[in-house]
Amino acid sequence: MAQTPEELRGLVEEFLAEQAFLPELGTLEEPVRHGLGGKRVRPVLCLATGEALGAEPEQILPAAVAVELVHSFSLVHDDLPALDNDTERRGRPTVWAAFGEATAILAGDALLGEALRLALRYDDTSVARELTDATLQMIGGQQQDLEGGHDLAELHRLKTGALFNASIMCGVWAAGLPVAEHAPWRAFAGELGLLFQVVDDILDGDGYVSEIGADGARTLADEAGDRARTRLEAIDAETGVLVAIVDGLVSRTY
């Protein structure tokens, strides 16, 4: 029986709580865990993808949590004074504000290292390659953002879309789907990343809202949601949970 997004989120939380970090991290474990807050959207997507393809959650969890650790790494570093200079995230101090800049840099590095260690649990390197490619795209997007003057759609594709693509495709790889059957999943992932970013911009009042207005952004989000559902309908798999996640993203209000 398909598990709900909330049940899948619970599996991620359990895995993270039991995750044994390398003892060499020493006192870094506290700031690393401090940086792990969030809604777990990406690992839930990864698990839901694997489940749609008939895989057991235990098979997909290392890949799903690896994606979440990369996301957390990016936020820990983005919050630093040299980048966004944010002192609060999700209602509590950011890692650098709580533990200092140097420790936050190292904690972010550790999160990325732990992500790759999890991704390399699989018999081949497909999950690790997918995740590494996405991480490099995300980093490249951040550099473009610093430089300014770049196409907004391309910027969002790199900064946000790349990791959403990895959320889906790491689940696909971990489930063992043949490469010849990957294209529809990548197409769905692309629409999903756009949907999330546009809705995020609507809630924040920037990005696409600044470029095409609130109504234009709402239309863009609705169209991306429709295309994402259409992509899922074309896939021969049990995608009901993923459809529910898409519906939730379209109507997201926080």
GIHU-V883439 format. One record per residue. N is the residue number from 1. RES is the residue in one letter. PSI is psi as a letter, one per 30 degrees, with the letter a starting at -180 (999 if undefined). Layout:
BEGIN
n:N res:RES psi:PSI
n:N res:RES psi:PSI
END
This chain:
BEGIN
n:1 res:M psi:k
n:2 res:A psi:k
n:3 res:Q psi:k
n:4 res:T psi:l
n:5 res:P psi:e
n:6 res:E psi:e
n:7 res:E psi:e
n:8 res:L psi:e
n:9 res:R psi:e
n:10 res:G psi:e
n:11 res:L psi:e
n:12 res:V psi:e
n:13 res:E psi:e
n:14 res:E psi:e
n:15 res:F psi:e
n:16 res:L psi:e
n:17 res:A psi:e
n:18 res:E psi:f
n:19 res:Q psi:k
n:20 res:A psi:j
n:21 res:F psi:l
n:22 res:L psi:k
n:23 res:P psi:f
n:24 res:E psi:f
n:25 res:L psi:f
n:26 res:G psi:b
n:27 res:T psi:f
n:28 res:L psi:f
n:29 res:E psi:e
n:30 res:E psi:e
n:31 res:P psi:e
n:32 res:V psi:e
n:33 res:R psi:e
n:34 res:H psi:e
n:35 res:G psi:g
n:36 res:L psi:g
n:37 res:G psi:l
n:38 res:G psi:l
n:39 res:K psi:f
n:40 res:R psi:h
n:41 res:V psi:e
n:42 res:R psi:e
n:43 res:P psi:e
n:44 res:V psi:e
n:45 res:L psi:e
n:46 res:C psi:e
n:47 res:L psi:e
n:48 res:A psi:e
n:49 res:T psi:e
n:50 res:G psi:e
n:51 res:E psi:e
n:52 res:A psi:f
n:53 res:L psi:g
n:54 res:G psi:g
n:55 res:A psi:l
n:56 res:E psi:k
n:57 res:P psi:e
n:58 res:E psi:f
n:59 res:Q psi:e
n:60 res:I psi:f
n:61 res:L psi:e
n:62 res:P psi:e
n:63 res:A psi:e
n:64 res:A psi:e
n:65 res:V psi:e
n:66 res:A psi:e
n:67 res:V psi:e
n:68 res:E psi:e
n:69 res:L psi:e
n:70 res:V psi:e
n:71 res:H psi:e
n:72 res:S psi:e
n:73 res:F psi:e
n:74 res:S psi:e
n:75 res:L psi:e
n:76 res:V psi:e
n:77 res:H psi:e
n:78 res:D psi:e
n:79 res:D psi:f
n:80 res:L psi:l
n:81 res:P psi:e
n:82 res:A psi:f
n:83 res:L psi:c
n:84 res:D psi:f
n:85 res:N psi:h
n:86 res:D psi:k
n:87 res:T psi:f
n:88 res:E psi:k
n:89 res:R psi:k
n:90 res:R psi:h
n:91 res:G psi:g
n:92 res:R psi:l
n:93 res:P psi:k
n:94 res:T psi:l
n:95 res:V psi:e
n:96 res:W psi:e
n:97 res:A psi:e
n:98 res:A psi:e
n:99 res:F psi:f
n:100 res:G psi:l
n:101 res:E psi:e
n:102 res:A psi:e
n:103 res:T psi:e
n:104 res:A psi:e
n:105 res:I psi:e
n:106 res:L psi:e
n:107 res:A psi:e
n:108 res:G psi:e
n:109 res:D psi:e
n:110 res:A psi:e
n:111 res:L psi:e
n:112 res:L psi:e
n:113 res:G psi:e
n:114 res:E psi:e
n:115 res:A psi:e
n:116 res:L psi:e
n:117 res:R psi:e
n:118 res:L psi:e
n:119 res:A psi:f
n:120 res:L psi:g
n:121 res:R psi:f
n:122 res:Y psi:l
n:123 res:D psi:f
n:124 res:D psi:l
n:125 res:T psi:g
n:126 res:S psi:e
n:127 res:V psi:e
n:128 res:A psi:e
n:129 res:R psi:e
n:130 res:E psi:e
n:131 res:L psi:e
n:132 res:T psi:e
n:133 res:D psi:e
n:134 res:A psi:e
n:135 res:T psi:e
n:136 res:L psi:e
n:137 res:Q psi:e
n:138 res:M psi:e
n:139 res:I psi:e
n:140 res:G psi:e
n:141 res:G psi:e
n:142 res:Q psi:e
n:143 res:Q psi:e
n:144 res:Q psi:e
n:145 res:D psi:e
n:146 res:L psi:e
n:147 res:E psi:e
n:148 res:G psi:l
n:149 res:G psi:g
n:150 res:H psi:l
n:151 res:D psi:k
n:152 res:L psi:e
n:153 res:A psi:e
n:154 res:E psi:e
n:155 res:L psi:e
n:156 res:H psi:e
n:157 res:R psi:e
n:158 res:L psi:e
n:159 res:K psi:e
n:160 res:T psi:e
n:161 res:G psi:e
n:162 res:A psi:e
n:163 res:L psi:f
n:164 res:F psi:e
n:165 res:N psi:e
n:166 res:A psi:e
n:167 res:S psi:e
n:168 res:I psi:e
n:169 res:M psi:f
n:170 res:C psi:e
n:171 res:G psi:e
n:172 res:V psi:e
n:173 res:W psi:e
n:174 res:A psi:f
n:175 res:A psi:f
n:176 res:G psi:g
n:177 res:L psi:k
n:178 res:P psi:k
n:179 res:V psi:e
n:180 res:A psi:f
n:181 res:E psi:g
n:182 res:H psi:f
n:183 res:A psi:e
n:184 res:P psi:e
n:185 res:W psi:e
n:186 res:R psi:e
n:187 res:A psi:e
n:188 res:F psi:e
n:189 res:A psi:e
n:190 res:G psi:e
n:191 res:E psi:e
n:192 res:L psi:e
n:193 res:G psi:e
n:194 res:L psi:e
n:195 res:L psi:e
n:196 res:F psi:e
n:197 res:Q psi:e
n:198 res:V psi:e
n:199 res:V psi:e
n:200 res:D psi:e
n:201 res:D psi:e
n:202 res:I psi:e
n:203 res:L psi:e
n:204 res:D psi:f
n:205 res:G psi:g
n:206 res:D psi:a
n:207 res:G psi:c
n:208 res:Y psi:e
n:209 res:V psi:e
n:210 res:S psi:e
n:211 res:E psi:e
n:212 res:I psi:g
n:213 res:G psi:l
n:214 res:A psi:e
n:215 res:D psi:e
n:216 res:G psi:e
n:217 res:A psi:e
n:218 res:R psi:e
n:219 res:T psi:e
n:220 res:L psi:e
n:221 res:A psi:e
n:222 res:D psi:e
n:223 res:E psi:e
n:224 res:A psi:e
n:225 res:G psi:e
n:226 res:D psi:e
n:227 res:R psi:e
n:228 res:A psi:e
n:229 res:R psi:e
n:230 res:T psi:e
n:231 res:R psi:e
n:232 res:L psi:e
n:233 res:E psi:f
n:234 res:A psi:f
n:235 res:I psi:k
n:236 res:D psi:i
n:237 res:A psi:l
n:238 res:E psi:i
n:239 res:T psi:g
n:240 res:G psi:e
n:241 res:V psi:e
n:242 res:L psi:e
n:243 res:V psi:e
n:244 res:A psi:e
n:245 res:I psi:e
n:246 res:V psi:e
n:247 res:D psi:e
n:248 res:G psi:e
n:249 res:L psi:e
n:250 res:V psi:e
n:251 res:S psi:g
n:252 res:R psi:k
n:253 res:T psi:g
n:254 res:Y psi:999
END
